[in-house]
Amino acid sequence: WTSFTPKTSDREPGYYLEDGQLYCVKEDGYYAKGEAIGVLDFNSSGQYTSGNADLDQRLTAIVLAYTDPSASRFTNLRSLYNYVINHTTYRTADWIDEGATGWEEWVALKAFQAGNKGNCYNYAGLFTMLARRLGYQAEAISGTFYTSLNGFDVPHGWTEITEGGKVYFCDTEIESVYAANRDLDWDLFFKSYGTGPTSYQVNGVTKK
């Protein structure tokens, strides 16, 4: 052989879950292999990987247990959001500097190793990594949180998802701990900035 052209997929472009593993069919019809699509890294076999085998194994187990292959990707995202809210317990943990990036993986793994326990940054890391396993461009954000109930900015971590050219936030820890302890009926899943009872800043700049 002097050349070889791999076959394209018979699937439409998009993200696909198979046995808890994420695959991506690109616009050219080929699977993403050995490359990054935004914040999502795909190995030579075409599977998404966090880069840590232990973390990948834990993420796969949760996706298998708490998602429905016949449901939409968005419905499964909500299921994983609820998983973090209902299966994570708050406790003090590592502080993340405001504006820091790239901390999602190790913070999520530490929460898993502690038995799904941690602070707001751990909640954010867990949901961010689970959202990525569904093919979402998700990043954990370290900044400050404000609501009129407390009246001042509080250091905080949450998840930001870019989808369809728009930016949304998801705040598992505030909904799970802050809102629940005050009997507040807050839904902080996949919301646009400035549309709910909370506001967020990073290094003095309000998220919009």
C-alpha positions in Angstrom: 0.0 0.0 0.0 1.2 3.5 -0.8 -1.8 5.2 0.9 -4.8 4.4 3.0 -8.0 6.4 3.5 -10.0 5.5 6.6 -13.7 5.1 6.3 -16.0 7.8 7.5 -18.7 7.1 10.1 -22.3 6.4 9.1 -23.4 8.6 12.0 -24.3 12.2 11.9 -21.7 14.6 13.4 -22.0 14.8 17.1 -21.3 13.1 20.4 -22.2 9.5 21.2 -22.1 7.5 24.4 -21.3 3.8 24.1 -21.0 1.7 27.3 -20.3 4.9 29.2 -17.6 6.1 26.8 -17.9 9.3 24.8 -17.0 9.4 21.1 -17.2 12.3 18.7 -18.0 12.3 15.0 -16.6 15.4 13.4 -18.2 17.5 10.6 -16.0 15.7 8.1 -17.5 12.4 9.1 -14.5 11.0 10.9 -14.2 10.1 14.5 -12.0 12.4 16.6 -8.9 10.4 17.5 -5.7 11.6 19.2 -6.9 15.2 19.2 -8.7 17.8 21.3 -12.1 19.2 20.5 -12.2 22.3 22.7 -11.6 21.1 26.3 -12.4 17.5 25.3 -9.4 15.2 24.6 -9.9 12.0 22.6 -7.3 9.2 22.7 -6.1 7.2 19.7 -9.1 4.8 20.1 -11.5 7.7 19.8 -12.6 7.7 23.4 -12.8 10.9 25.5 -10.3 10.9 28.4 -9.6 13.2 31.3 -6.0 12.1 31.2 -6.3 10.2 34.5 -7.3 6.5 34.4 -8.7 6.5 37.9 -10.9 9.5 37.2 -12.0 8.1 33.9 -13.1 4.8 35.6 -15.1 6.7 38.2 -16.8 8.9 35.6 -17.7 5.9 33.4 -19.3 4.1 36.4 -21.5 7.2 37.2 -22.5 7.7 33.5 -23.5 4.1 33.2 -25.6 4.2 36.4 -27.2 7.6 36.1 -27.8 8.3 32.4 -30.3 6.8 29.9 -28.9 5.9 26.5 -32.3 6.5 24.9 -32.6 10.0 26.5 -31.3 13.3 25.0 -27.9 14.5 25.9 -29.5 17.5 27.7 -31.8 15.2 29.8 -28.7 13.2 30.8 -26.9 16.3 31.7 -29.7 17.2 34.1 -29.5 13.7 35.6 -25.8 14.1 36.3 -26.4 17.5 37.8 -29.0 15.9 40.1 -26.5 13.1 40.9 -23.9 15.7 42.2 -26.5 17.5 44.2 -28.0 14.3 45.8 -24.8 12.4 46.3 -22.2 14.9 47.4 -21.7 16.1 51.0 -20.2 19.5 51.9 -16.9 19.7 53.9 -14.0 22.0 53.9 -11.3 21.3 51.3 -8.7 23.0 49.1 -9.0 26.7 48.2 -8.7 27.6 44.6 -7.3 31.0 43.6 -9.8 33.3 41.9 -9.4 33.2 38.2 -7.4 30.0 38.2 -8.0 27.5 35.4 -7.4 23.8 34.7 -8.1 22.5 38.2 -11.2 20.5 37.4 -9.6 17.1 37.1 -7.6 16.9 40.3 -10.3 18.6 42.4 -13.0 16.1 41.1 -10.7 13.1 41.8 -10.0 14.3 45.3 -13.8 14.5 45.9 -14.3 11.0 44.6 -11.5 9.7 46.8 -13.0 11.4 49.8 -16.3 9.6 49.2 -18.0 12.4 47.2 -17.2 15.1 49.8 -15.8 18.5 49.4 -16.4 22.2 49.1 -17.9 24.4 46.3 -14.8 23.8 44.1 -15.2 20.0 44.4 -18.9 20.2 43.5 -17.9 22.3 40.5 -15.1 19.9 39.5 -17.3 16.8 39.8 -20.1 18.3 37.6 -17.7 19.8 35.1 -16.0 16.5 34.5 -19.3 14.6 34.2 -20.6 17.2 31.8 -17.5 16.7 29.6 -18.2 13.0 29.6 -21.4 13.9 27.7 -19.6 16.0 25.2 -20.2 19.5 26.7 -17.6 22.2 26.6 -17.6 22.6 30.4 -15.1 24.4 32.6 -14.9 25.0 36.3 -14.8 28.7 37.3 -13.2 30.1 40.4 -14.6 33.6 41.4 -17.1 35.1 43.8 -20.8 34.5 44.3 -23.4 37.1 45.4 -27.0 37.0 46.5 -29.1 39.6 48.3 -29.5 37.1 51.1 -25.9 37.5 52.2 -25.2 40.9 50.8 -21.6 40.5 50.0 -19.3 38.5 47.6 -18.2 35.1 48.7 -15.3 33.1 47.2 -16.9 30.4 45.1 -16.6 27.7 42.4 -19.2 26.8 39.8 -19.5 25.3 36.3 -19.7 27.2 33.0 -20.8 25.5 29.8 -20.6 26.9 26.3 -23.2 25.5 23.9 -24.5 26.9 20.6 -22.3 30.0 20.9 -23.9 30.9 24.3 -22.6 30.6 27.8 -24.5 29.1 30.7 -23.8 28.4 34.3 -24.6 25.4 36.6 -24.2 25.7 40.3 -24.5 22.4 42.1 -23.1 23.5 45.5 -25.3 26.6 45.9 -28.4 24.7 44.9 -27.5 21.6 47.1 -26.2 23.3 50.2 -27.0 27.0 50.3 -30.5 26.9 48.8 -31.5 23.7 50.4 -30.5 24.8 53.9 -32.7 27.9 53.5 -35.6 26.1 51.9 -35.2 28.2 48.7 -36.7 26.9 45.5 -33.7 27.8 43.3 -33.0 26.1 40.0 -29.4 26.8 39.1 -29.1 24.3 36.2 -28.0 25.6 32.8 -29.0 29.2 33.4 -27.9 32.4 31.6 -25.9 34.8 33.7 -28.0 37.6 35.2 -31.3 35.7 35.0 -31.6 34.3 38.5 -31.2 35.1 42.2 -27.4 34.8 42.0 -24.6 36.8 40.4 -21.0 35.9 39.8 -17.7 37.7 39.3 -14.2 36.8 38.4 -11.4 39.2 39.4 -14.0 42.0 39.8 -15.7 41.5 36.4 -19.3 40.5 36.5 -20.2 37.4 34.4 -22.8 38.3 31.7 
